[in-house]
Amino acid sequence: MEFQTNPSIMAAFFLYLAVMMGFGIYYSRKQQQLSDYILGDRKLGPWLTSMSAEASDMSGWMLMGLPGYAYLNGISAFWTAAGLIAGTWMNWVFVSRRLRNYTEVASNSLTIPDYLSNRFHDAKGGLRLICAVFILIFFIIYTSSGFVAAGKLFETIFLLNYTQAMILGAFVVIFYTFLGGFAAVCWTDFIQGSMMFFAVLVVPVTATMTLGGPVDVMARLTSENPGLFQLFGPISGSAAAIVLLSSLGWGLGYFGQPHILVRFMAIKDDRELKKSTHIAMSWVIISLFCAVAIGIVGRAYLSVPLENAEAEKVFVIMSEQMFPSFITGLIWSAILAAIMSTASSQLLVTASAVSRDIYQSFIHQNAPEKRLILVSRLTVLAVAACAVFLASDPDSYIFQMVSYAWAGFGACFGPAVLMSLYWKRMTLRGAYAGIIIGGLTVIVWKYFSWFGLYELVPGFFLSAAAIWLVSLYDRAPSAAIEKEFDETVRRSSSR
């Protein structure tokens, strides 16, 4: 097999892959119990917490999907970035510390379904099962978007067809997630987050300087395509309002993303979350604005226009044209880092939902820890196989796949998590109603595409309304549930 690139690029790329797989082998020896595999036994520090959360959040869509969207749609892509920045900040400020404490108070919960079930003392486990099912559905879609990104990346770099390239990328992610569990994923996330930050910053800055500076870039783009700098694109009136609401609505999704929320649960000391917030917000603001800039500057930098799904390769092509071979290899490795950091987190959360919330809760309650870890690892393989199947279409849009899964989680779990943390009167039946209505709304709204409104927005608010109405007409929570709520508030308010 011949490579499409030179040995320097290949050396940088395979060095990175070897290090990531090495983490998996190293941490595979440290997995003694399920809490080690799926939550790292709550031992993360502030830097690892923040970088792992943001790296697992900003997947391959940040370096491929979002730049491609900006390449095709111009500055209007900044509204999506603004919504994500606002959502990230609210998640860290309003959710992180209280969720960390509540999951410990509520029987040391290890997963989001585990937490919601314990929070409402769901003895029958029905809520846990429903949550686990929705996690399986939407994470298979979400993980497949990462494999699509890996396929497009490897297809560009190597002399491989799309299917071979996609399977190769999926293999590396599966390898270190299968062996190393949460600790391996978090440490690789830290490295991957650093690489992503370097790559997303250096590419648009270098391209802009090469073209003569920001003024020259603006002048060239304005003369060729002035529509790129319209805040709402070529639309106005009610259509513009829908675009604005849909773009900003992305921020609502943060409250329900299990692979991000689990990082809050794993920090060693909740008082360190303030420091983690500052680190995370700095990373997110710079990275998202640079990702949009890549797509816009790419319109001026590339001589051959990119069309449709090919636009999502703008970052890959720009870096190949402007840097020496070894640096190009490192930057391409950063794209793979973005893909791997999120896909591995998603596989791990799905595995935890199956092992903890389905197998242990309904099939074998007294299963030994080694058996639960084995179930988790087998789930990683099964979910990855489904995701590979869904990712088999090379014309899939990464951005669209991510937006659907993001909406699913945001509507299913966002209102339930947020209201469970702040509303003592919320009940078990309210949680059932919110999760089911939120998930079904996203599925139905996506199918009919009513008004062109992003399905997360109606899904989130209908879910919240269902929780509120059903809880109000339900019996008040028991004294034991209220006592746990008060204890969480006390812990979260103390220094």
ZIMOJO-V77102 format. One line per field, one symbol per residue. ss: DSSP state (H for helix, E for strand, C for the rest). burial: I if it has 16 or more other ideal C-beta (glycine too) atoms within 10 Angstrom, else O. A space follows every 10 residues. Layout:
ss: ???
burial: ???
This chain:
ss: CCECCCHHHH HHHHHHHHHH HHHHHHHHCC CCCHHHHHHH HHCECHHHHH HHHHHHHCCH HHHHHHHHHH HHHHHHHHHH HHHHHHHHHH HHHHHHHHHH HHHHHCCCCC CHHHHHHHHC CCCCCHHHHH HHHHHHHHHH HHHHHHHHHH HHHHHHHECC CHHHHHHHHH HHHHHHHHHH HHHHHHHHHH HHHHHHHHHH HHHHHHHHHH CCCHHHHHHH HHHHCHHHHC CCCCCCCHHH HHHHHHHHHH HHHHHHCHHH HHHHHHECCH HHHHHHHHHH HHHHHHHHHH HHHHHHHHHH HCCCCCCHHH HHHHHHHHHH HHCCHHHHHH HHHHHHHHHH HHHHHHHHHH HHHHHHHHHH HHHCCCCCHH HHHHHHHHHH HHHHHHHHHH CCCCCCCHHH HHHHHHHHHH HHHHHHHHHH HHCCCCCHHH HHHHHHHHHH HHHHHHHHCH HHCCHHHHHH HHHHHHHHHH HHHCCCCCHH HHHHHHHHHH HHHCC
burial: OOOOIOOOII OIIOOIIOOI IOIIOOIIOO IOOIIIIIII IIOIOIOIII IIIIIIIIII IIIIIIIIII IIIIIIIIII IIIIIOIIIO IIOOIIIIII IIIIIIOOII IIIIIIIIII OIOOOOIIII IIIIIIOIII IIIIIIIIII IIIIIIIIOI OIOOIIIIII OIIIIIIIII IIIIIIIIII IIIOIIIOII IIIIOIIIOO IOOOOOIIOI IOOOOOOIOO OIIOOOOOOI OIIIOIIIII IIIIIIIIII IIIIIIIIOI OIIOOIIOII IOIIIOIIII IIIIIIIIII IOOOOIOOIO IIIIIIIIII OIIOOIIIII IIIIIIIIII IIIIIIIIII IIIIIIIIII IOOOOOIOOO OIIOIIIOII OOIIOIIIOI IOOOOIIIIO IIIIIIIIII IIIIIIIIII IOOOOIIIII IIIIIIIIII IIIOIIOOOO OOIIIIIIII IIIIOIIIOI IOOOOOIOOO IOOIIOOIIO IIOOO
